């Protein structure tokens, strides 16, 4: 998310949809070994936890299983603002399970099955508890399918992003989910520590476009006044990066100069921005590939919708710009996230500076590349802020759950990287950025891991530098600048 923009159907029909829900894909086999294994047959007390273990967001995500694949089949009526869906979640039990939870906000759930057998379910707040007909042994692979319908409800959180999740618009939907808005449109293990691959089959009224992560599979199919789009993201993705943005869009498709598929989409109100978003997205993606290492996904681009949210979000492969024509720095920021945040994802939200500090520093690097000032000059300007400035009172190495997107996480996080660059020199610093991406590609990262790698690459002890910049609630002293 850009620092400059952060201010942020009846049961019978549903049962029929459940029976024809999307394939789990080759990477997520639908078989489930239900026989007792060495861990022992599950029994009554073996319930998956209602949260994944993030103390700052105790009910986000769920325990007891790991998701491999989401298959979403969605039909959206913009006029009635009604979504009818079936989501198939292919997962593996990490413990014996007699029941487990999915995160789901709102909707009427019509039917749930596990491996094709009807399952009992109950609701409590945003927790959907599923009780399969037979217990699942540790290590069992299984597919849970949920049929649901209703009007999606966005999440409103003034302390963080503002309004996010599935946001209805006059012609469709604007979908941005950080930090936990995926549950507003599909049942999920809604936390970045459980990444999965995705398939989306989205049906909208003819004349509208449905965009999602990854690449389009085949040509859109139109029948009886509706068009169905199928998208596939074959790389692991955190749920908050998933999108299914719908409406009237003008598209430009092609490849970056380096050969990566590139798609820009803009609402007709922003048609004059189409060529610029397309060309800049291609140029910046290729440039970052030279600085950070090979682009981690199969396509790049950007989407501009006519809905004023006051922020941008780094949806995987398709960054979203909410109701404004993005400038170069914002595009550079969101595309840097494809490496820092999307390929390398935080295991806990407290380490968010690993996403936002890195993407903000990328803005400084892009300006340097374009001859619009050195990163050192930007650093010096920020460092000149008074010792009483709030940025110094918020240590960015420990993002706060009620203020995740504080400026310190962005700006002081970026300053940490520049202080490190000064300390270890350009050669080791830029080698570190590439090694960091290579070693943790498609995985999860922590601040402790980054510090350890920085010390390994540089051969220097860096504890005092990181402590001063990331964990101390005051402006760093001169010897750590």
C-alpha positions, 0 to 999 in steps of 0.5 A: 500500500502506498504511503502517500495514499494510506489515509485512509439462491435459496438453499436448493440453488446453493446446493446445486452450485456446490455440486459443480464448484470449481476444480481444485487444480493439479497442485491441490489433489482432492483426495483425503486420507481419513484413516487413522495415522501414526498421530492417532485417530482424531477425537472430540477435543481435536478442534482447529483454533479460531485464530492462526496464532497472531496475537495482534489479530487473534481471530484472523486465520485459523489453526489446524490446517494449511491451505494449498488452493482456493477455487472461487466460482462467483456470480455478481449482480451489480444492480442488486449488489448480490453475490452468489458463490461457491468456494472450494478450499483444498487443504492439509490437516496439520493436526487431527481435526474433528472440526475447523474454522474458516473466516467469513464475514456476512452472507447466508451459508446454504451448504457445506461439504468436506470431500463431497460429503455434507458437513455440519456448520455453525456461525459465530461472528466472522467464524464459520465452524465446519464439522466434517462427517468423519474426523480428519487425521493429521496429514490428511488432504481434504477439500471443503466447499462452501456455498453462500450468497448475499450482499457483501459487506465491506469492513470499516476500520478508521484506525487502519485502512478505512474501508476495505474488502469487497466495496460495491460501486455503481457498476460493480465492485472495488476489491482491496483486502489488506489486512483481513478483508478477504473474508468479505467475499470468500471463506478463507484462512484469512492471514498472510501466514497461510498462502495458497494458489487461486483460481477464479471463475467470475460471472458478471452482466455482459458488457462488464469486465471481471479482473482477478489475480494472475492470467486469464485462462481462455477467452471470456464466455458470454451466454444469456446476457452474462459473461464469465471470466476465468483467472488463475494465479499459479503462484502462492498468494496471501488472501489479502492480496486477492482481488475480483474487481468488476465493472466497466474497464478499458484495457491495454495488454502486451508485454514489458520491454523485458518480456513480462505479460503486462495488463493495464485496466482503467475505468472510462473516467480515467481513459487518458491514464491508460497508456501511461499506467501501462508503459510505466508499469512495464518500465518499473517492473523491468527496472526492479527486476534488475535491482531486486532480482527476477520478477516473481510472477507471470504478469504485471500491470495496474488497475485504476477504478473510479472509486475514491478510497484515498489509497492504493493496494499492491494486489498480486500482479494487479495493483489497484489505484483507488479513484486517482491517476497514480504518479510514478512514485506510487506505481514504483511503490506498489510494484516493489511490493510484488517482491516485498510483501507479495513474494516475500510475505510477513508471517505476523503483521508486526513485521509490516515494515518489511513490506512498507519500509522496503516499498517506500525506499523503492520510491527513493531509489526510483527517484534516484534512477530518474534523476530526481534527487538522491536517496541520501537527500530524502533521508536527510530531509526526513532526519531533519524532523524535530526530535518531538515529531511523532515519527520518532515515538513509533518504532517501526519494527513493531507495527501496532495492530490499531495503527498498522499503517502509521507513517513511521512504518513507511518512512522510518522503515525506509530510513532504516534501509538507508542507514543500513546502506550507508553502514555496509556500502552499496555493493553489500546492500544491493547484494543483500536485496537480491539475496533476500529475495532469492532465499525467501522467494514465495515464502515468509520472512521476519525482521530477525531473519533480515537482520541475520542476513544483513550481518551475514552478507556484510560481515558486520555486527548490526544489532545496535543499528537495527535497535536504534532505527526499528525498536527505540521510541526516539530519534536515533543517535548520531552514531547510528545514522 
